[in-house]
Amino acid sequence: MTVSRTVELEGHIIDSGTMGMCFGVVMDMGGEFEVEEFEVGRHKHAETYCRMRVMADTEEELRAILHELNQQGATVADPRDATLEAAPEDGVVPVDFYSTTNHPTYVRVDGEYVEVEDVEMDCALIVERAGQEDPQRVGDADENEDGDSTRVYTKVLNAVEKGDLVVTGETGIRVEPPERPRNGGGSFGFMQGGVSSERPSASLIEEIADEMREVRENDGNVLVVCGPAIVHSGGRDALADLVRTGYIDGLSAGNGFAVHDLERDLYGTSLGVDTESLEHPRKGHKHHIYTISEIVRVGGIPAAVDEGIVDEGVMYECVENDVPYVLAGSIRDDGPLPDTITDSIEAQSAIREQAQEADLVLMLSTLLHSVAVGNCLPSTTKTVCVDINPATVTQLLDRGSAQAIGMVTDIGTFIPMLAEELLEE
């Protein structure tokens, strides 16, 4: 082994399995390690510290190992600032740019660690020094009264602009993966990840309801990600009740969900099937395209609500109660509705804005849109994943949330039970 660097681990690294994972990373990638210092926390709230030297045959192999260790929370024991390099062109990042995780991250700039804003996986890190402005950015800057603080935030690669200061390499970057708490944490406990249709649905729904109440009381944000199955299976009215009563603060879905919700209002069907009798009315198969035509004719969903064409349902309640929604289009959409965002990059940006505001996300019977939202979420955001397909729930839980509940059940049963729990008072 010809090259080496020293890294440090600190926190509840034994309980959370972080130390073992880091040892495994080094060995699996062909390196070696030597523990130079190890101090075990000896009471409930004490942290453990580990300092180890990592060795590899080449600088390239060592860099790859250090990158993986950084993703697990190890920090290179080096007092230097992060390396910054200007983006050469719009949409082009420097070679060896730092690709983010969705964990809380800090970057050392001018001798101080700065917390990264809007943490999201698979992005570049942009440093904005004092006095430097980003005209593309919307929102409040984390500045002091003199306006001279340094900011670090994420950007997707296609949003990087020529001249942006991009973080490269691993030096000066500290990642803090969520750690397993000593006090359990209930159903939203650290990395639960369990998926089973045998779990006690009633008790889990009660805990989800309690969490939604707490978010509401603290002026937080609950985002719901919806699939058309909500309408097909009879959960639409209960979800509309939750929107109307203020338990839902944002909605993310596709063109299909909105069309079927509106079709249910206009024709009493969903995909041409009467959701009450389960019969197929004559010409029912045309109802969804008739629905799109009627909404297009008046100029969109808000206009249809204003003119009284639409007077109930989830989209109606969103318009009436000023609950923002994002409808992201896909290649298979009929119509689509005027409200549907057909540019995928524009849709990503809208979804990203919703996701960063959310404190709790309900992912309800849609793999496609749930994955899109999940990719934008920090690991600290609580998520609830519900689908009749266990594989869907497992895939969503594996996208990086440290606090998630997965339920394999009929969405048409889940939403009414949740609404009953929340609205029983």
N, C-alpha and C positions, 0 to 999 in steps of 0.2 A: 504494500500500500504506500503510494508516493505522495498523496496530497491529503490534507485533513483540515477540518474546521471544528470549532467547539460550539455546541448549542446548549440551550438551557430550557428546562421545563419547570413550571411552577403552578401550584394549585392543588386541587383534589385529583391528581393525576393517577393515583392508584385506584380509587373508587370508580373513576370514569373509564378506566382501561386505557388511558392515553399513553402512559409509559410503556405498557406492553405493546401497543400498536406501533409506537415509535421504534422500539427495539426490532419489531418484526419488519418494518419498512426497510431499515438499514440492511438486515440480513437478506431479505427477499430481493433487494436490488443489487446484491453482490458486494456490499460494503462491509465494514467492520466497525465496532464501536468499543470505547473504553470509558466506563463510568469513572469520572474524576472526583465527583462529590455527590453525596446522596444524604439528604436530611428528611426523615419521615415525620410528618405531622403527628403529634402524640395525643391530641385531644380532638373533640368533635369538629371544631371550627379551624383547627390548625391546617396549614397547607404544607404540601411536600415539595421539596426542591431537588432537582436532579441536573447535574452538569455533566455532559459527556462529549468526548472527542469522537468525531465521525471521520472514518478514513475510506478512501477509494483509490483505484488505480490511476484514474485520469481526472482532470478538472471537470470535464463534461459529465462523467459519471457522478462526481461529488455534487455538482450543481443540481442534477436530477434528484439525488437523494435529499438534498437540502430543501428542494421545492416541496417534496412530499412530506417531509418533516414539518415544514412551515404550515401546511394545510392541517396538520394534526395539533398545532398549537406550539410547536417548538420555535424558539427564537435564536437566531445566530448571535452568539456572545461577542458582539462587535459594537463598539460605541459609535460607529460611523452612521451618518445620515443615509436615508434611502437614496439610491441612484436615480437621477432624473434625466430624461432625454426628450427633446422636442419631437413631436410628431412631424414626419417629413411632408405629409400631404393629408388632405381631408380623407377620413376613413382608413388611414394607414397608420399602424402603430410601429414603434421601434422593434427591432429584433430583441428577443428575450424580455418582452414586456411582462409584467407581473399579472397573471390571470387570477382573478379574485375567487374566493369561496363566498358562501352566504353567511359566514360567521362574523361577529364583531371584529373589526380590524383597526389597527393603529399604525400610522406611518411616521417615522422620525424625520422631521424637517427642521433644519436650523437648530438642532440640539434638543428639540421637544417632540414628544409623541402626540400626534393629532389624530383624533378619532375620525374614521371614514364615514361620510354621510351616505345615506341611501345604499346600504350594503346589499349587494346582489351578486350571484355567482356568474362566472364567465364574462367578466367585464375588465376594462382597464381602469387603473387608478390615476386620477388627474389631480395634480397639485396646483393650487391657485394661491400665489403668495400675496402678501400685503400690497394693496394698491392695484393689483391686477384684477380685472373684471371679466366675467364670462357673460356676454350679452345673450347667449342662448339659454341661460339657466333661468328658470322661473321659481320663485319662492324666496323665503327669508334666508339670507346668508348668516352663517354663524360668525358674526363679527363683533368686536368690542365697540365701545362708543366712538373710538377714533377711526373705526373702519380699517384697522391695520392688522387683523388677524389672518393667519394662514388657514386655508381650507383644503381638505382632501375629499374627493367624492368619486363615485363610479360613473363610467360612461360605457355604453355598448360600443363595439368597434365602429359601427357605421356612423356613430355620432361624433367620433373624435375629429377635431379640427386641426388643420395645419398650425403648428406652433404650440399646441397644448403640451404641458409638461407631464410626461408619462413616466410612472414608476417602473423601473426595470430591475431584474435580479431579485434576490431575497433579502439583501442587507437592509436593515432599518425597518423591517415589517414585523409586526406582532399580531398574531391571530389568536382569538380567545374562543375556542369551541365551547358550547354549553357543557357544564359539568353536572354530574349526578348529585342532586342535593341530598343531604343527610336526612331530611325530614320527609322523604317520600315524594309527595306532590300530587296525589290523587290520580284521576284518570289522565290528566295532562302532564303526568310526571315525565321525567327525562327519558327520551328515546324508548317509549313504551313499545311502539311498533307491533303490538299484538293484533292479529286479525282473525276473527272467528265469528261465525253466525250463532255460536252457542253462548256468547257473552250476554250478560243480563241487560237487554236493551232498555228497559224502563229506568233502571238506575243510571245508566250512562246518559240517557236523554235528560234526566233530572240534573246531572252534573253539567251537561252542555247548556241547559237552560240557566243554571246558576251563573255560569261563566258569561253568558250573554247579558244577564241582568247586571252583573258587575261591570262589564264593558260599557253598558248604557249609562249606569250611574256615574261612571268616571269620564263621561263625555268621550268615550272611545269610539272605535269604528268597526262595525261588523260587515264584512264583504261576503256575498253569496255568489257562488259560481254554479250556474244552472244548466241542466241538460233537458232536452225535450221530454224525456221519460217522466219528468215531474208532472207535465200536463197529461200524458198518456195514462199514467197510473192513478190520477185523482188527487195529487198533492197540490195542485195549483191554487185552489181557494184558500187553503191554510197558509201557503206562502204569501199570498196577497194580504191576508190578515196581518202577518208579521211585518210586512212592508208598511201597511197603513198605521199600525200601532207603534212604529218607530224602532223596531228591533233590528231592522236591516238598514244599513247606511249606504250601501252601494251594491250594484248588480253587474256581474260579468257573464256574458253568454254569447251564443252564436245566433245567426239569422234564424236557424230552425226553431229555437226555443221561443223567440218572440213571435214568429209566424203562428206556431201552434197555440200559443197563449191567446193571440188575437183571433184565430180561427174558432177557438172554443167560445169566445164571446160572440162573434158574428153568426156562427152556424151551429154551435152546440156540439161540434165535433173536434177531434184531433187526429190529423192524418186521415180524415174522412170517416172516422169511427166515432159513433156516439159514445161519449165517455160514461154516460149513465146506463144505457141499455146494452152497450157493446154491439149494437146493430150497425149495419152499413147502409146509410141512407142513399137514395138514388142520387147519382152525380156527386156523392160524398168525396170521391177521390179527387174531385176538382176544387174542393173547398179551400185547400191551402193556397192554390194559385189565384183563386178568386179573392182571397183575403189580401194577398200581396197587391193585387190590382187595385183594390179599394183603398189601401193605405197609400199607395203611390199616387192615386188620383187626387188625394187631398194634400199630399206633400209630406207625409210622415206621421209618426205615432202621436206626437203632441197635437198636431192639427186634427187628427182623427178624434182625440179626446175632446178638444175644444168644440168640435162640431157635433159631439154627441154620438158619433158613429161607434166609438168604443166607450163602454161605460162600466166595465168591470174587468177584473183579472190583475195579474202581476204588473204588466206594463202600464196599465191604467193607473194603478196605485203608485207606481214610480213617478209618473208624470204629475199626478195630483198632489203628491207629498214631496216633490222636489228631491227625490232619491236619484242620484246620477247613475246612469247605466252605460256600459260599453258593449256593443254588439260587434264582434269580430267576425268577418266573413271568411269563407273558405271556397275552394274551387268548385265545390258541388252545390253551392247555394242556388235555389230558385229565386228569381227576381233580380237582386235581393231587395229588401226593404230600403227605403231612402235613409233610414237611421243606421244601417249597417256599414261599418268601416271596411271597405274592400281593399285598401292598400295595407299590406301586411306589416310594413314598417310603422305606418301611422297607428295601426291597431296595437302593435307591441308597445308603443309609447303610451297609449291611453291605458292599456292594461298595467303597465309599469307604475304609472301615477296612482292608480287605484290600489295596487298591491302595497306600495310603500306607505300608504295611509292606514292600512288595515291593522287592527290589533287581534282580530279573530277572523278566520276564513272558513266558511262552510262550502265544501266541494261536493256537490250533489249530482251524482249520476251523469258525469261527463268527463271522460278521460282527456279528450283533446284540449278543452278549455282549462281544465284543472291543471294540467301539466304546464300550459302557458302561464297561468297565474303563479303556480308553484315555483317556476324558474325565476320569478322576480322577487320572491319572498326572502327576507332574512330568516336564519334558522331559529330565531327567537319568537317568531310569530306563531301563535297557536292555530292549529288547523284541525278540522273535522272532515273526514273523508267517508262518504256513504255511497255504496253501490251494491247492486245485487250480485255482481261478479267479484269474487275474492281477488282475482288477479289484478283488477283495476285498483282496488283499495291498497293492495300491497305495493303496486308501482307508485302510487301517489305518496304513500307513507315513506317510501325510500328516496324521496327527492330532497331530503336534507333537513326537514323540520325536527327539532329536538323535543317538541311538545305537540303530540298529535294523537288523535283518537281515530281508529278505523272501525267502521261498522259494516258488516255484510248483511243487508236487509233490503226489503222493498221500500223504495223511496216514497211510495204512496202511503205507506204506513208510518214511516219515520216523521215526515213533516207534520201531519196532523197531530201526532203524539207530542211533538216539540211545541206546536202552537197551543195545544191544550195545556201543557205544563206552564207555558209563559203567560197565557191569557186567562188562567183560571181565577185570578184574583178579582 
